[in-house]
């Protein structure tokens, strides 16, 4: 897809105002998923139950798109494709989402969301290591890419290592946190290790997507089966760790809202809107809006849950956002 010159003008006009509006909506979906997940996990919901149920609901919401847009293509899925999709579910859902939720449990939403935004940088570094991408340090593009990486990594380290003065700009709306919620988020080092591992695994997952598309190029069926297999994998691990029925019981409460929301909006809705935006404006377009999820989560996390806003977190977040924009601009 041509994104320069006359071709770029055509792509830039594709989708009109709907393209940026849909990407802002995607970032709101992500923000809602993080905040709801934090509250559910903080109230004691078993993480592997959340992952298993979320994947089932995600598959249910993706199925209609597969039946409409890829009618009958499930017949083209052979054992080789199924094996790759199984691996795709493992490295793209079961492992990174488990690590992310455990990291979220030990930290805060505004802290955890930063690591989602450094996934493109991890992907770039791995692409260089495996020689899937060329890097010319003496070119302007190479300098901009390196500047973006350094700014984002530096901002992440600043958030991790420096807090500074706390800023109390408003009172949180949800004041009634439970004792279990107060105990969660008190092990930032362990949470950081989980979140870095999650981002690294997601980056590895992006590198195998080219192979997935070669063996089975039907995105909706592939995503639906990935959700199902990811649910099976997380449920298997969960049953080994906790066999009591109370850990898997669902009621009409916040946990059910979190699961349905994550499946409908953070899985099916996000995937559908991202796919539409890529078709309209190219693959570099959706990641440009990722920093918005940081802004939304920092503000709403502080306003709703009472997360601390510190000078270090704000400066570090600004560095991550600036670095990511510079990197994606150079990449495009």
C-alpha positions in Angstrom: 0.0 0.0 0.0 1.5 3.3 -1.0 1.6 5.8 1.8 3.7 8.5 0.0 2.9 11.0 -2.7 -0.4 10.7 -4.5 -1.0 7.2 -3.1 -0.5 8.6 0.4 -3.1 11.2 -0.3 -5.6 8.5 -1.3 -4.8 6.4 1.8 -4.9 9.5 4.1 -8.4 10.3 2.9 -9.7 6.7 3.2 -12.2 6.2 5.9 -12.6 10.0 6.6 -13.3 10.8 10.2 -14.4 7.3 11.0 -10.8 6.0 10.9 -9.4 8.1 13.8 -12.7 7.8 15.7 -12.6 4.0 15.5 -9.0 4.0 16.7 -9.9 6.2 19.7 -12.7 3.8 20.4 -10.2 0.9 20.4 -8.0 2.7 23.0 -11.1 3.2 25.2 -11.9 -0.5 24.9 -8.3 -1.3 26.0 -8.6 1.2 28.9 -11.9 -0.3 30.1 -10.5 -3.8 29.9 -7.5 -2.9 32.1 -9.5 -1.0 34.7 -12.2 -3.7 35.0 -9.6 -6.5 35.1 -7.7 -4.7 37.9 -10.9 -4.4 39.9 -11.9 -8.0 39.4 -8.4 -9.4 40.1 -8.1 -7.1 43.1 -11.4 -8.5 44.4 -9.9 -12.0 44.2 -11.0 -13.4 40.9 -8.8 -16.3 39.8 -6.7 -15.1 36.9 -6.8 -18.3 34.8 -10.6 -18.4 35.2 -10.8 -14.8 33.8 -8.5 -15.8 30.9 -10.4 -19.0 30.1 -13.9 -17.4 30.2 -12.7 -14.3 28.3 -11.4 -16.3 25.4 -14.7 -18.3 25.2 -16.7 -15.1 25.0 -14.2 -13.6 22.5 -14.6 -16.7 20.2 -18.4 -16.4 20.5 -18.3 -12.7 19.4 -15.8 -13.3 16.5 -17.8 -16.3 15.1 -20.5 -14.2 13.3 -17.7 -12.2 11.5 -16.1 -15.5 10.4 -19.4 -16.9 9.2 -20.2 -13.7 7.2 -16.9 -12.6 5.8 -15.1 -16.0 5.5 -18.0 -18.4 4.8 -16.8 -22.0 4.4 -13.1 -21.2 4.9 -12.9 -23.3 8.0 -12.7 -26.3 5.6 -9.2 -25.1 4.6 -7.8 -25.6 8.1 -5.6 -28.7 8.0 -3.5 -30.2 10.8 -0.5 -28.1 9.9 -2.5 -24.9 10.2 -4.2 -26.1 13.4 -0.7 -26.8 14.9 0.4 -23.3 14.1 -2.7 -21.8 15.5 -2.3 -23.8 18.7 1.2 -22.3 19.0 -0.2 -18.9 18.1 -2.7 -19.2 21.0 0.1 -20.3 23.4 2.6 -17.5 22.6 0.0 -14.8 21.7 -2.7 -15.3 24.4 -2.0 -17.9 27.2 1.5 -16.8 28.1 1.5 -13.0 27.6 -2.0 -12.4 29.0 -1.3 -14.5 32.0 1.9 -12.6 32.7 0.1 -9.3 32.0 -2.7 -10.0 34.5 -0.2 -11.1 37.2 1.8 -7.9 36.5 -1.4 -5.9 36.7 -2.3 -7.5 40.0 1.1 -6.4 41.5 1.0 -2.9 40.1 -1.6 -0.4 38.9 -3.5 0.1 35.6 -1.6 3.3 34.8 1.7 1.5 35.3 0.8 -1.7 33.5 -0.5 0.1 30.4 2.9 1.5 29.6 4.2 -1.9 28.8 1.6 -2.5 26.2 3.0 0.6 24.4 6.6 -0.7 24.3 5.6 -3.9 22.4 6.4 -2.3 19.0 9.9 -1.5 20.3 10.5 -5.0 21.5 9.2 -6.3 18.1 11.7 -4.0 16.3 14.6 -5.1 18.4 13.8 -8.8 17.8 13.4 -8.1 14.1 16.9 -6.7 14.1 18.3 -9.7 16.0 16.7 -12.2 13.6 17.6 -10.0 10.6 14.0 -9.6 9.6 14.5 -5.8 9.3 17.4 -3.7 8.2 18.7 -0.8 10.3 20.9 1.9 8.9 22.2 4.0 11.8 23.6 6.7 9.5 20.3 7.4 7.8 17.7 9.9 9.2 15.2 7.1 9.5 17.7 5.0 11.5 18.5 7.9 13.8 14.8 8.6 14.4 14.1 4.9 15.2 17.0 4.8 17.7 15.8 8.0 19.3 12.3 6.7 19.7 13.6 3.4 21.2 15.9 5.2 23.7 13.2 7.7 24.7 10.6 5.0 25.3 13.0 2.7 27.2 14.3 5.7 29.2 10.7 6.7 30.0 9.8 3.2 31.1 12.9 3.0 33.4 12.0 6.4 34.8 8.5 5.3 35.7 9.9 2.1 37.3 12.7 3.7 39.3 11.6 7.2 40.2 8.3 8.4 41.7 8.9 12.0 42.9 6.2 14.1 44.4 2.6 12.8 44.5 0.0 15.0 42.8 -3.5 14.9 44.4 -5.5 16.6 41.7 -8.9 15.1 42.6 -10.6 12.6 44.9 -11.3 9.1 43.5 -14.9 8.2 42.8 -14.6 4.6 44.0 -13.4 5.0 47.6 -14.5 1.6 48.9 -11.5 -0.6 48.0 -11.4 -3.9 49.8 -8.4 -5.1 51.9 -7.5 -7.5 49.2 -7.4 -4.7 46.6 -5.1 -2.6 49.0 -2.7 -5.5 49.3 -2.5 -6.0 45.6 -0.2 -3.6 43.8 2.4 -3.7 46.5 5.1 -5.7 44.7 6.2 -3.5 41.8 9.5 -5.3 41.1 7.7 -8.7 40.6 5.0 -7.0 38.7 7.5 -5.3 36.4 9.2 -8.6 35.6 5.8 -10.1 34.7 4.9 -7.1 32.5 8.3 -7.1 30.7 7.9 -10.8 30.1 4.4 -10.2 28.7 5.6 -7.5 26.3 8.5 -9.6 25.2 6.2 -12.6 24.5 3.8 -10.4 22.6 6.7 -9.2 20.5 7.7 -12.8 19.7 4.1 -13.5 18.8 4.1 -10.7 16.2 7.1 -12.3 14.5 5.3 -15.6 13.9 2.2 -13.9 12.3 3.8 -14.0 8.8 4.0 -17.8 9.1 0.4 -18.1 10.4 -0.9 -16.0 7.4 1.0 -18.2 5.0 -0.4 -21.5 6.3 -3.9 -20.2 6.9 -4.7 -16.7 5.6 -8.3 -16.4 7.0 -8.1 -13.9 9.9 -11.5 -14.3 11.5 -11.5 -18.1 11.6 -7.8 -18.1 12.8 -8.7 -15.6 15.6 -11.7 -17.6 16.7 -9.8 -20.9 16.9 -7.0 -19.0 18.6 -9.4 -17.8 21.3 -10.8 -21.3 21.8 -7.4 -23.0 22.1 -6.1 -20.2 24.3 -9.1 -20.8 26.6 -8.4 -24.5 26.7 -4.7 -23.9 27.5 -5.4 -21.4 30.3 -8.3 -23.6 31.7 -5.9 -26.6 31.7 -3.3 -24.7 33.8 -6.0 -23.2 36.0 -7.5 -26.6 36.9 -4.1 -27.9 37.8 -3.5 -24.9 40.1 -7.0 -24.6 41.6 -9.7 -27.3 41.5 -12.2 -25.8 43.9 -15.4 -24.8 42.2 -15.6 -21.4 43.9 -12.6 -20.2 41.8 -14.5 -21.0 38.6 -18.0 -19.9 39.7 -19.6 -17.0 37.9 -22.4 -14.8 39.2 -24.2 -11.6 38.3 -21.3 -9.4 39.5 -18.3 -7.4 38.3 -16.4 -10.5 37.3 -19.1 -11.3 34.7 -19.1 -7.8 33.4 -15.3 -7.9 33.0 -15.4 -11.2 31.1 -18.2 -10.1 28.7 -16.7 -6.7 28.2 -13.2 -8.2 27.5 -14.6 -10.7 25.0 -17.0 -8.4 23.2 -15.0 -5.1 23.1 -11.4 -5.8 24.0 -11.3 -8.9 21.8 -13.9 -8.9 19.0 -14.5 -5.2 18.8 -10.8 -4.2 18.9 -9.9 -6.8 16.3 -12.7 -5.8 13.9 -11.9 -2.1 14.1 -8.2 -2.6 13.8 -8.6 -4.8 10.7 -10.9 -2.2 9.1 -8.4 0.6 9.9 -5.5 -1.4 8.4 -7.5 -2.0 5.2 -8.2 1.7 5.0 -5.0 3.3 6.0 -2.3 0.6 6.3 -0.7 -1.4 9.1 1.2 1.5 10.6 -2.0 3.4 11.4 -3.5 1.6 14.5 -0.3 1.6 16.6 -0.1 5.4 16.3 -3.1 5.7 18.6 -1.6 3.4 21.3 -0.4 6.2 23.5 -4.0 7.3 24.0 -4.6 4.3 26.1 -1.8 5.5 28.4 -3.5 8.9 28.8 -6.9 7.4 29.3 -5.7 4.8 31.8 -3.6 7.3 33.8 -6.5 9.8 34.1 -9.4 7.3 34.7 -7.2 5.1 37.0 -6.6 8.1 39.2 -10.1 9.4 38.9 -11.9 6.1 39.5 -9.6 3.9 41.5 -7.4 6.5 43.2 -4.1 5.5 41.6 -1.3 7.9 42.6 -0.2 10.4 40.0 3.5 11.3 40.6 5.9 13.6 38.8 8.1 10.6 37.8 5.2 8.7 36.3 3.9 11.7 34.3 7.4 12.6 32.9 8.1 8.9 32.1 4.7 8.4 30.4 5.3 11.5 28.3 8.7 10.2 27.3 7.2 6.8 26.3 4.5 8.5 24.2 6.9 10.8 22.5 9.4 8.0 21.8 6.6 5.7 20.4 5.4 8.5 18.1 8.9 9.2 16.8 9.5 5.5 16.2 6.2 4.9 14.4 6.6 8.0 12.3 10.1 6.8 11.2 8.8 3.3 10.6 6.0 4.6 8.4 
